[in-house]
Amino acid sequence: MMGNPPYKQWLADHPGITLLPFNEAAADEIVINGIDGHNALNTLTAIADALSGKVLIDYAVPYIYGAEMEHPWPTPWGTMPKLDPYDTDSLGEQIQRALPDVKVVKSFVTQEQETVVNPKAIGGGDHTVFVAGEHADAKRTATELLTAYGWSDVLDLGGIVSARGMEMYAGMHSAIGLALGLGNHFGVKVVR
Ligand SMILES: NC(=O)c1ccc[n+]([C@@H]2O[C@H](COP(=O)([O-])OP(=O)(O)OC[C@H]3O[C@@H](n4cnc5c(N)ncnc54)[C@H](OP(=O)(O)O)[C@@H]3O)[C@@H](O)[C@H]2O)c1
């Protein structure tokens, strides 16, 4: 739909990437959750033991997709997914509650994948990325990773409750992306 190559082809072009079952992928000290948001909680809960004590950077937006849903939006495909939960809860909080031994950091989620890992591709990197979570050491780890990617403005939004705002930003991100045209990357900058 977005013009991405088939995964098999992408994997062949990126020999440094290894595909592993979830519990084996969780063996590293830092784990990034890029699972479809609606299915992330069940999938992560099933590998709770493997994740115990780890830093889990949660990138997922808890979207429910369904062409039959009535969420008209000027996307090329005519609808927008439904966000669930929102307002009074977030996926980041749900994961932290379900996995109390895991240090969840909500981050990355305000950017597209290409620019999370290459922020300097936009405005020379002069824009802002966010972290939120209950564990200061885990937020430091996430910030170090972001710095290694090239980020210079990492704003700590406090506790995991801030995941609500980060996930709800997804609608605004889509609106800006559609206004600029698909494929045009952008960032947000907090001016202060
Ligand atoms: N794309 C972006 O720029 C962007 C921006 C912000 C946040 N995010 C978030 O990042 C995550 C990945 O985004 P994406 O664009 O890469 O989406 P995607 O292409 O749809 O990838 C979703 C991933 O979730 C897996 N998955 C789906 N259902 C599953 C289930 N029941 N159990 C286990 N795994 C399941 C899929 O595995 P299979 O391939 O095997 O089906 C796939 O690897 C999403 O949560 C999205 O909200 C993405």
The ligand as an SDF file (V2000), in Angstrom:
LIG
                    3D

 48 52  0  0  0  0  0  0  0  0999 V2000
    5.3980    3.3550    9.9480 N   0  0  0  0  0  0  0  0  0  0  0  0
    5.6780    4.4190   10.6920 C   0  0  0  0  0  0  0  0  0  0  0  0
    6.3180    5.3840   10.2530 O   0  0  0  0  0  0  0  0  0  0  0  0
    5.2200    4.4620   12.1300 C   0  0  0  0  0  0  0  0  0  0  0  0
    5.1750    5.6690   12.8120 C   0  0  0  0  0  0  0  0  0  0  0  0
    4.8010    5.6910   14.1650 C   0  0  0  0  0  0  0  0  0  0  0  0
    4.4840    4.4960   14.7940 C   0  0  0  0  0  0  0  0  0  0  0  0
    4.5070    3.3410   14.0900 N   0  0  0  0  0  0  0  0  0  0  0  0
    4.1160    2.0950   14.7670 C   0  0  0  0  0  0  0  0  0  0  0  0
    5.1140    1.0980   14.5740 O   0  0  0  0  0  0  0  0  0  0  0  0
    4.5040   -0.1910   14.4370 C   0  0  0  0  0  0  0  0  0  0  0  0
    4.9210   -0.7930   13.1200 C   0  0  0  0  0  0  0  0  0  0  0  0
    4.5150    0.0550   12.0620 O   0  0  0  0  0  0  0  0  0  0  0  0
    4.6240   -0.4330   10.5560 P   0  0  0  0  0  0  0  0  0  0  0  0
    4.3300    0.7470    9.7190 O   0  0  0  0  0  0  0  0  0  0  0  0
    5.9010   -1.1890   10.3510 O   0  0  0  0  0  0  0  0  0  0  0  0
    3.3970   -1.4220   10.4910 O   0  0  0  0  0  0  0  0  0  0  0  0
    3.2540   -2.8010    9.7470 P   0  0  0  0  0  0  0  0  0  0  0  0
    4.0670   -2.7950    8.4890 O   0  0  0  0  0  0  0  0  0  0  0  0
    1.7900   -3.0610    9.6600 O   0  0  0  0  0  0  0  0  0  0  0  0
    3.9440   -3.8200   10.7380 O   0  0  0  0  0  0  0  0  0  0  0  0
    3.2290   -4.3530   11.8220 C   0  0  0  0  0  0  0  0  0  0  0  0
    4.0220   -5.4700   12.4400 C   0  0  0  0  0  0  0  0  0  0  0  0
    3.2320   -6.0800   13.4640 O   0  0  0  0  0  0  0  0  0  0  0  0
    3.2310   -7.4840   13.2450 C   0  0  0  0  0  0  0  0  0  0  0  0
    1.9740   -8.0650   13.7070 N   0  0  0  0  0  0  0  0  0  0  0  0
    0.7380   -7.8340   13.2180 C   0  0  0  0  0  0  0  0  0  0  0  0
   -0.1780   -8.5670   13.8830 N   0  0  0  0  0  0  0  0  0  0  0  0
    0.5190   -9.2970   14.7880 C   0  0  0  0  0  0  0  0  0  0  0  0
    0.1330  -10.2580   15.7530 C   0  0  0  0  0  0  0  0  0  0  0  0
   -1.1390  -10.6300   15.9250 N   0  0  0  0  0  0  0  0  0  0  0  0
    1.0940  -10.7970   16.5080 N   0  0  0  0  0  0  0  0  0  0  0  0
    2.3860  -10.4500   16.3260 C   0  0  0  0  0  0  0  0  0  0  0  0
    2.8080   -9.5420   15.4250 N   0  0  0  0  0  0  0  0  0  0  0  0
    1.8830   -8.9840   14.6730 C   0  0  0  0  0  0  0  0  0  0  0  0
    3.4150   -7.6620   11.7700 C   0  0  0  0  0  0  0  0  0  0  0  0
    3.9390   -8.9330   11.5170 O   0  0  0  0  0  0  0  0  0  0  0  0
    3.7320   -9.6400   10.0610 P   0  0  0  0  0  0  0  0  0  0  0  0
    4.4950   -8.8280    9.0820 O   0  0  0  0  0  0  0  0  0  0  0  0
    4.2740  -10.9920   10.2800 O   0  0  0  0  0  0  0  0  0  0  0  0
    2.2700   -9.5810    9.8080 O   0  0  0  0  0  0  0  0  0  0  0  0
    4.4070   -6.5610   11.4350 C   0  0  0  0  0  0  0  0  0  0  0  0
    5.7280   -6.9660   11.6980 O   0  0  0  0  0  0  0  0  0  0  0  0
    2.9950    0.0210   14.5300 C   0  0  0  0  0  0  0  0  0  0  0  0
    2.5590   -0.2090   15.8460 O   0  0  0  0  0  0  0  0  0  0  0  0
    2.8420    1.4980   14.1850 C   0  0  0  0  0  0  0  0  0  0  0  0
    1.6980    2.0480   14.7940 O   0  0  0  0  0  0  0  0  0  0  0  0
    4.8660    3.2880   12.7830 C   0  0  0  0  0  0  0  0  0  0  0  0
  1  2  1  0
  2  3  2  0
  2  4  1  0
  4  5  1  0
  4 48  2  0
  5  6  2  0
  6  7  1  0
  7  8  2  0
  8  9  1  0
  8 48  1  0
  9 10  1  0
  9 46  1  0
 10 11  1  0
 11 12  1  0
 11 44  1  0
 12 13  1  0
 13 14  1  0
 14 15  2  0
 14 16  1  0
 14 17  1  0
 17 18  1  0
 18 19  2  0
 18 20  1  0
 18 21  1  0
 21 22  1  0
 22 23  1  0
 23 24  1  0
 23 42  1  0
 24 25  1  0
 25 26  1  0
 25 36  1  0
 26 27  1  0
 26 35  1  0
 27 28  2  0
 28 29  1  0
 29 30  1  0
 29 35  2  0
 30 31  1  0
 30 32  2  0
 32 33  1  0
 33 34  2  0
 34 35  1  0
 36 37  1  0
 36 42  1  0
 37 38  1  0
 38 39  2  0
 38 40  1  0
 38 41  1  0
 42 43  1  0
 44 45  1  0
 44 46  1  0
 46 47  1  0
M  CHG  2   8   1  16  -1
M  END
$$$$
